Amino acid sequence: MSRPLHRRRLAGALALLALALMLGSGPAQAQPASAAPSYGGPEDESPHSNARLVSEVEAVQPGEPFTVALRMVMRDGWHSYWTNPGDSGQPTRIEWALPDGFAADSIQWPHPERIDLGPLTNYGYSDEVFLLTQITPPADLEPGTRVTLEGQAEWLICEETCLPAESALRLTLPVRAEMPAPNERWQAGFARSRARQPKRLDSWDVAATRSSGSYALKVTPPEERSVSMDGAHFFSADKPVIDHAAAQPVSQMEDGSYLIGLQQSGYASEPAERLRGALVAPEGTGWGPDGDVQALRVNVPVDTAGAAAAAPGNAAPGEAGMTLVGALLFAFAGGAILNLMPCVFPVLSIKVLNFAEHAGEDNASPRRHGGAFGAGVVVSFWVLAGLLLVLRAGGSQIGWGFQLQSPPFVALMAMLFFGIGLNLLGVFEVGTGLMRWGGGVEGAQAGSSYGSSFLSGVLATVVATPCTAPLMGAALGFAVSLSAAGALAVFTALGLGMAAPYVGLSMAPGLVERMPRPGAWMETLRQGLAFPMFATAVWLAWVFGQQAGVSGMAMLLGGLLLLSVAAWIVGRWEANRISGRARLFTRGLATVALVGAVLVALVGARYGTTSAATTDSNATEASSAKASAWKPFSPERVERLRAEGRPVFVDFTAAWCLSCQVNKRTTLSTTAVQKAFENKNVARLRADWTNRDPTITRALESHGRNGVPLYVLYRGDGSDPKLLPEILTPDIVLGALESLPGNAPAASGDVATR
């Protein structure tokens, strides 16, 4: 972390602490209205600034609203903040203590100026500002009396350091029956503030769209007006909505309108439904009939239907102009491809074996099994999608594949697959138990095993969702931005695509009849299918180790050992005809071993996760930092590097994402790609989403995505980022890097932390 930024953050923390102490110490004494500004004295409650309450009129007329202003004067180089302070800071506040019957409106904020501090961008005011407030007095005021307006102003005054400031406000005015005269002393200040107020122009049309993590303002001036938009800047009144530091490119359309590109904030929990704020004219220019309007007031809904034009250079291939029909087609195709994923294939192979078991039965039996399996898949996608939407609506930062971000869930899934493998090998037999989850290949009657077909569809879905196939990222990212009905339609298409191959096979009697009849070969095939199950358990154990560390993974392996003991006890004694007392003993012993296996694995998830955060993961990160150019991702680090003019490549990945691991080994780790990164001086950041991380979830959402993998390339010129496809090849990455400038700025010792 650079020293100036470190000082600012430290000073900000101290400022907040000081503010808390000040708030608890009671109100400060008011300065005399005529006092000259005092900056930086040891007892000054408004350091480096001065604030006082002034009136636009010299008297109060009963029942007639009038305007007062908090006049703030700041020392050179220091600033206060707008209603949305930007990346840091806090807005000025006034707590009024007015006489009975008086009412104060909210502050009328003049448009701010942009204040850049390294990678951070703030919105605020320097030198002098008048913050106007309309006061409405009661109609029964008695002329000839005097009224006193009081309040407490609090603000943050910043340069490289930030200090809390406050001032007790007090203003006494006479009450007169006639219209009061203007206060000539402050007329210029009130006029300047009103000129900077954002205004609505009926002859101008403003609309907003959103696509792929970016917004666009479409501004259409009157046909007869020749205006300049180069250098116009939009200040969002809401935080966080847009990336305050990002460039806002302006392009003119053929119809005379202008598009202003806005990057969504990486801290936004969800896309904005409206854009509110001020669109400020280029410096030295104005809009309106007489050119006297410095800023347009913006308050428009965000349209996602017309989002294709929002950021044409920001969409991944095949994503620009995404429609519901396109999302449905992509989801169906992606669901079909999921059947080829290594984490899904073991379950489906058992279902194919189940076909062979029922090959001699009537044609209705395979069809019913196929329908049950398809129903299990689709219903599971509904449940997962509904859970995802409900949790996100409640504020949880989760994305697709969230179940494998839970170490206890991963541990239980590893034990389930390990147990299925033991069952396939014949270590134990449970007619309606664990094996039924895998498809029930022996002892199942056609009519009684439809439940197992349904459950095998459930199991296939649960392990398939993290394996997001090509074309899936855009469809899922688009789905979560739709209504609940639209999102469920996309997820339904995904489930139908995954179930289609198996259901289609079950509906083709000719293909089923050609399958070999049951025989001794099935036992050999059955035992052979145990090994893909074990392979899946090994993969899940590796994922668990990434989440819980070596200690946690060791406890999971201990749980698998106890599970194998329980399976052996059941297989060794339950299969034989033993006495009731012996059977009770062996079942009790097996139950103890099974419960112990689950408890050991869950304790490993809890213990390993907490200990890995302080030991294993720190050691791994420290060692990998020396051996690899990849650094941990954080939005602050991205913005710091971009501010230096350095290109940045972000790899959004997870240990449980097989596509991510394949891309890492076949593309990102190749010598050619690594050399290209070095030649272009590209900073490489890795956003590891293996464990739930709200910061990474928000960053994914800012690019219109809901899962991994995602690859983002930022140029060093502040332009919009480029999204690469989910399935990478060296040529794709090298082609993207080729467009970067030949000599990027040298690294300046990036040591920022997460």
Secondary structure, 3 states (H helix, E strand, C coil): CCHHHHHHHHHHHHHHHHHHHHHCCCCCCCCCCCCCCCCCCCCCCCCCEEEEEEECECCECCCCCEEEEEEEEECCCCEEEEEEEECCCCCCEEEEECCCCCEECCCECCCCEEEEECCEEEEEEECEEEEEEEEECCCCCCCCCEEEEEEEEEEEEECCCEEEEEEEEEEEEEECCCCCCECHHHHHHHHHHHHCCCECCCCCEEEEEEECCEEEEEEECCCCCCCCCCCCEEEECCCCCECCCCCCCEEECCCCCEEEEEEECCCCCCCCCEEEEEEECCCCCCECCCCCECEEEEEEEEECCCHHHCCCCCCCCCCCCCCHHHHHHHHHHHHHHHCCCCCCHHHHHHHHHHHHHCCCCCCHHHHHHHHHHHHHHHHHHHHHHHHHHHHHHCCCCCCCCHHHHCHHHHHHHHHHHHHHHHHHHCCCCCCCCHHHHHCCCCCCCCCCCHHHHHHHHHHHHHHHCCCCCCCHHHHHHHHCCCCHHHHHHHHHHHHHHHHHHHHHHHCCHHHHHCCCCCCCHHHHHHHHCHHHHHHHHHHHHHHHHHHHHHHHHHHHHHHHHHHHHHHHHHHHHHCCCCCHHHHHHHHHHHHHHHHHHHHHHHHHHHHHHHHHHHCHHHHHHHHHHHHCCEEECCHHHHHHHHHCCCCEEEEEECCCCHHHHHHHHHHHCCHHHHHHHHHCCCEEEEEECCCCCHHHHHHHHHCCCCCCCEEEEECCCCCCCEEECCCCCHHHHHHHHHCCCCCCCCCCCCCCCC
